[in-house]
Amino acid sequence: MILDLYFARRFLQAFMTIAAIFLALILLIDMIEQLRRFEGLDVGLGQLLRLSLLSAPGAMSQILPLVMILSTIVLFVGLARSSELVVTRAAGRSGLRALAAPAAVALVIGGLAVSTLNPIVAATSNRYAQLSETFRGSGLSVLSLSGEGLWLRQGSPRGQSVIHATGHGGDAVTLYDVTILTFAPDGGPVRRTMAKSARLEDAAWVLTDAKVWPLAAGLNPEATAARHDTLRIPTTLTRDRIRDSLGRPSGVSIYELPTTIRQLAQAGFATRRHEVWYQVELARPLFLVAMVLVGAAFTMRHTRFGGTGVAVLSAVLLGFALYFIRNFAQILGENGQLPVALAAWAPPMAALFLALGLLLHAEDG
């Protein structure tokens, strides 16, 4: 038990050190990228640093498997150089038994990544998108779905507009039974527009069979209402932004994903991408454990045998290959070419069994 705690502490120290190094590198690189993106705009250094801090959790979440395999390499190369692995084996403890503590720590870290880091990434990525649009002066745009239909909010320096539609054409670009409430920059409503349909074309909503009621003080809205066969209303929304809002599951907390999937299905949108993402997130702890086993399979050997550099490189390359295969299977699952469960769970399981096979071959020949 004491030896397990020692291995767990060493592994956790290696993980925290490497994670801190990568976090510093991510912040530095992202800060340079933010300076390039907002060049020429009136955005201060503090605001750019805030954007970098908001994007850092998402980047750390993506490279977590790499951090895990590097932590395993640091741990077992260090143990091999100090001959602690030799002493452990001489005491009658097998190499596989020595892996129990690092694997348990990886499982805990994976559980925290799903239960804690995932909601943090969802919140920070959404806030990053909001601040980025605000700093660019394009206004804030929000899309949401409910039992009452589709809701959109678009913003610009001229004011805000709230759009409600009871139906859509399947991609949120064509809306039916549309109501648009427009607000002035000071927050007061200025007009209400109702239309039979609206379609997003060339930075504008093209309304069909529309009726507009002005809401200025002292006017009778119905008496001054106007009808239009076709009416164009400028918008900052684009097809890509709407589709990204609907199809970006990383911006939804794992606790809210089941509800979001149900709402998307009720509204008639495809939910496969969200379903695959949900299962991939649930399988993440298993994949991180597999990364630990892969790293150990190449580095649980004494340094006197030589070839440590080749073993480390092989472990990193195999880890990258498994990470690529997992992402490729996720894409196939999102495109409907693989079942959801197979796309999410087959790569971690295959990586786990592959690593166990390499470890058994190395330990028992």
C-alpha positions in Angstrom: 0.0 0.0 0.0 2.8 2.4 0.9 4.5 1.6 -2.4 1.3 2.2 -4.3 0.9 5.6 -2.7 4.6 6.4 -3.5 4.0 5.6 -7.2 0.7 7.5 -7.3 2.4 10.6 -5.7 5.3 10.4 -8.2 2.9 10.1 -11.1 0.7 12.9 -9.9 3.8 15.2 -9.5 4.9 14.4 -13.0 1.4 15.1 -14.4 1.1 18.4 -12.6 4.5 19.6 -13.7 3.9 18.7 -17.4 0.4 20.1 -17.3 1.8 23.4 -15.9 4.5 23.6 -18.7 1.9 23.0 -21.4 -0.5 25.5 -19.9 2.3 28.2 -20.0 3.1 27.3 -23.6 -0.6 27.4 -24.6 -1.1 30.8 -23.0 2.0 32.2 -24.7 1.1 30.9 -28.1 -2.6 31.9 -27.8 -1.6 35.4 -26.6 0.4 35.8 -29.8 -2.5 34.5 -31.8 -4.9 36.9 -30.1 -2.6 39.8 -30.9 -2.6 38.8 -34.5 -6.4 38.3 -34.7 -7.3 41.7 -33.1 -4.6 43.7 -34.7 -5.9 47.2 -35.6 -8.8 47.0 -33.2 -9.2 48.9 -30.0 -8.6 45.9 -27.7 -6.2 46.2 -24.7 -3.6 43.7 -23.6 -5.7 42.8 -20.5 -8.7 41.9 -22.7 -6.5 39.7 -24.9 -5.1 38.0 -21.8 -8.7 37.4 -20.7 -9.4 35.7 -24.0 -6.3 33.6 -23.8 -7.3 32.4 -20.3 -10.8 31.6 -21.5 -9.5 29.5 -24.4 -6.8 27.7 -22.3 -9.2 25.1 -20.6 -10.4 23.9 -24.0 -6.8 23.5 -25.3 -5.8 21.6 -22.1 -8.7 19.3 -22.5 -7.7 18.4 -26.0 -4.0 17.6 -25.1 -4.9 15.7 -21.9 -4.0 12.3 -23.5 -0.6 13.7 -24.5 0.1 15.0 -21.0 -0.9 11.6 -19.6 1.5 9.6 -21.8 4.3 12.1 -21.1 3.7 11.9 -17.4 3.9 8.1 -17.6 7.2 8.3 -19.5 8.7 10.7 -17.0 7.6 8.5 -14.1 8.9 5.1 -15.4 12.1 6.5 -16.9 12.9 8.1 -13.6 12.1 4.9 -11.7 14.3 2.9 -14.1 17.3 5.3 -13.8 17.1 5.1 -10.0 16.8 1.3 -10.2 13.6 1.6 -8.1 11.8 -0.7 -10.6 14.5 -3.3 -10.2 14.1 -3.2 -6.4 10.3 -3.4 -6.8 10.6 -6.5 -8.9 13.2 -8.0 -6.5 10.7 -7.5 -3.7 8.3 -9.8 -5.6 6.0 -7.2 -7.1 5.5 -7.6 -10.9 5.6 -4.7 -13.3 1.8 -5.0 -13.9 1.2 -4.6 -10.2 3.3 -1.5 -10.1 1.0 0.0 -12.8 -2.0 -0.2 -10.6 -1.4 3.1 -8.8 -0.7 5.2 -11.9 -3.6 3.7 -13.7 -5.9 4.5 -10.8 -4.7 8.1 -10.7 -5.3 8.3 -14.5 -8.8 7.0 -13.9 -9.5 9.6 -11.3 -8.1 12.4 -13.5 -10.3 11.1 -16.3 -13.3 11.2 -14.1 -12.5 14.8 -13.0 -12.0 15.7 -16.7 -15.5 14.5 -17.5 -17.3 15.8 -14.4 -15.4 19.0 -13.8 -13.2 20.1 -16.7 -16.0 19.5 -19.3 -18.4 22.0 -17.8 -15.6 24.5 -17.3 -14.6 24.1 -21.0 -18.2 24.5 -22.1 -18.6 27.7 -20.0 -15.3 29.3 -21.0 -15.6 28.5 -24.7 -19.1 30.1 -24.8 -17.8 33.1 -22.9 -14.8 33.3 -25.2 -17.1 33.4 -28.3 -19.2 36.1 -26.7 -16.3 38.3 -25.8 -14.6 37.8 -29.2 -17.7 38.9 -31.0 -18.1 41.9 -28.7 -14.5 43.0 -29.1 -14.9 42.8 -32.9 -18.0 45.0 -32.7 -20.2 42.4 -34.5 -22.6 42.2 -31.5 -23.7 39.2 -29.5 -25.7 36.4 -31.2 -27.5 33.7 -29.2 -29.4 30.7 -30.4 -31.6 28.5 -28.3 -34.3 25.8 -28.7 -37.3 25.2 -26.5 -40.7 23.7 -26.7 -42.0 27.0 -28.0 -39.8 26.9 -31.1 -36.5 28.5 -32.1 -35.1 31.7 -30.5 -32.4 33.8 -32.0 -30.8 37.0 -30.7 -28.7 39.2 -32.9 -26.8 42.3 -32.0 -25.1 45.2 -33.7 -24.2 48.8 -32.8 -27.7 49.8 -34.0 -29.4 47.7 -31.3 -30.6 44.2 -30.5 -33.2 42.0 -32.2 -35.0 39.0 -30.8 -36.3 36.5 -33.4 -38.8 33.8 -32.7 -40.0 31.1 -35.1 -42.3 28.2 -34.5 -40.8 26.2 -37.4 -37.7 25.9 -39.6 -36.5 24.3 -42.7 -34.2 21.8 -41.0 -31.0 24.0 -40.9 -32.3 27.1 -39.0 -31.6 29.2 -42.2 -35.2 29.1 -43.3 -37.7 30.0 -40.6 -41.5 29.9 -40.5 -44.1 32.0 -38.6 -41.5 34.5 -37.6 -41.7 37.3 -35.0 -39.0 39.9 -34.7 -38.8 42.4 -31.9 -36.3 45.1 -32.5 -34.7 47.2 -29.7 -32.9 50.5 -29.8 -29.3 50.8 -28.4 -30.8 52.2 -25.2 -32.9 49.1 -24.7 -36.4 50.3 -25.6 -38.4 48.5 -28.3 -38.8 50.3 -31.6 -40.8 47.9 -33.8 -42.4 44.5 -34.1 -42.3 42.5 -37.3 -44.3 39.4 -38.2 -43.8 37.3 -41.3 -44.9 34.1 -42.8 -41.3 33.0 -43.5 -37.7 34.3 -43.3 -34.6 33.1 -45.1 -31.0 34.1 -44.4 -29.4 35.5 -47.5 -26.3 37.8 -47.9 -26.2 39.3 -44.4 -29.9 39.9 -44.3 -33.1 38.1 -43.4 -35.5 38.1 -46.4 -39.0 38.1 -45.0 -42.0 37.1 -47.0 -45.6 38.4 -46.4 -44.4 40.7 -43.5 -46.2 43.2 -41.4 -44.3 45.9 -39.4 -45.7 47.7 -36.3 -43.7 50.8 -35.2 -43.5 51.1 -31.4 -42.6 54.7 -31.1 -44.2 56.7 -28.3 -47.3 58.6 -29.3 -48.1 56.4 -32.3 -50.9 54.0 -32.8 -49.1 50.8 -33.9 -52.0 49.3 -35.8 -52.9 52.5 -37.6 -49.3 53.0 -38.7 -48.5 49.4 -39.5 -47.2 48.5 -43.0 -47.4 45.4 -45.0 -44.6 44.1 -47.3 -44.5 41.3 -49.8 -40.8 41.1 -49.3 -38.7 42.8 -46.6 -35.0 42.7 -46.0 -33.6 43.1 -42.4 -29.8 43.4 -42.0 -28.3 40.8 -39.7 -24.8 39.9 -38.3 -25.7 36.2 -38.3 -24.3 33.8 -40.9 -25.2 30.3 -41.9 -21.9 29.0 -40.4 -22.5 30.8 -37.1 -26.0 29.3 -36.8 -24.8 25.8 -37.7 -21.9 26.1 -35.3 -24.3 27.1 -32.5 -26.4 24.1 -33.2 -23.6 21.6 -34.0 -20.9 22.5 -31.4 -21.4 20.0 -28.6 -18.2 21.1 -26.9 -20.1 24.3 -25.8 -22.6 22.2 -23.9 -21.9 20.8 -20.4 -22.0 17.1 -20.2 -24.8 17.4 -17.6 -26.9 19.3 -20.1 -26.1 17.2 -23.1 -29.0 14.7 -22.7 -31.5 17.6 -22.4 -30.0 19.3 -25.4 -30.1 16.2 -27.5 -33.7 15.7 -26.6 -34.6 19.3 -27.5 -32.7 19.1 -30.8 -34.6 15.9 -31.7 -37.9 17.5 -30.9 -37.1 20.5 -33.0 -36.2 18.3 -35.9 -32.4 18.8 -36.0 -29.8 16.1 -36.3 -28.5 14.9 -32.9 -25.8 12.4 -34.0 -22.9 14.7 -33.4 -24.0 15.5 -29.9 -24.7 11.8 -29.2 -21.2 10.8 -30.3 -19.6 13.6 -28.3 -21.5 12.5 -25.2 -20.3 8.9 -25.5 -16.7 10.0 -26.3 -16.6 12.1 -23.2 -17.9 9.2 -21.1 -15.2 7.0 -22.5 -12.4 9.5 -21.8 -11.2 8.0 -18.5 -10.8 4.6 -20.2 -8.7 6.2 -23.0 -6.5 8.1 -20.5 -5.8 4.8 -18.7 -4.9 3.3 -22.0 -2.4 6.1 -22.5 -0.8 5.3 -19.2 -0.4 1.6 -20.2 1.0 2.5 -23.6 3.6 4.8 -22.0 4.5 2.1 -19.5 4.8 -0.6 -22.1 7.8 1.1 -23.7 9.5 2.5 -20.6 9.3 -0.1 -17.9 12.8 -1.4 -18.6 16.2 -0.7 -17.0 18.2 2.0 -18.6 21.3 -0.3 -18.8 19.6 -2.1 -21.7 19.9 1.1 -23.8 17.5 2.4 -26.4 15.6 4.7 -23.9 15.3 7.4 -26.5 13.9 5.1 -29.1 11.4 3.6 -26.5 10.2 7.1 -25.5 9.8 8.1 -29.2 7.9 4.9 -29.9 5.6 5.5 -27.0 4.8 9.1 -28.1 4.2 8.1 -31.7 1.9 5.2 -30.7 0.0 7.6 -28.4 -0.4 10.0 -31.3 -1.6 7.2 -33.6 -4.2 6.1 -31.1 -5.3 9.6 -30.5 -5.7 10.1 -34.3 -7.6 6.8 -34.6 -10.0 7.9 -31.8 -10.7 11.2 -33.5 -11.1 9.5 -36.9 -13.6 7.1 -35.4 -15.5 10.0 -33.8 -15.7 11.7 -37.3 -17.0 8.5 -38.8 -19.6 8.2 -36.0 -20.7 11.8 -36.6 -21.1 11.1 -40.3 -23.2 8.0 -39.6 -20.7 5.6 -41.0 -20.2 3.9 -37.6 -22.7 3.3 -34.8 -22.5 5.8 -32.0 -21.3 3.3 -29.3 -18.7 1.7 -31.6 -17.3 5.1 -32.6 -16.9 6.2 -29.0 -15.9 3.1 -27.2 -14.0 0.9 -29.7 -10.8 3.1 -29.9 -10.3 3.2 -26.1 -11.0 -0.5 -25.7 -8.7 -1.3 -28.6 -5.9 0.9 -27.2 -6.4 -0.7 -23.7 -6.0 -4.2 -25.0 -3.1 -3.3 -27.3 -1.2 -1.8 -24.3 -2.0 -4.8 -22.2 -0.7 -7.1 -24.9 2.6 -5.1 -25.1 3.0 -5.2 -21.4 2.4 -8.9 -21.1 4.9 -9.5 -23.9 7.4 -7.3 -22.2 6.9 -8.8 -18.7 6.5 -12.5 -19.6 8.0 -12.7 -23.0 
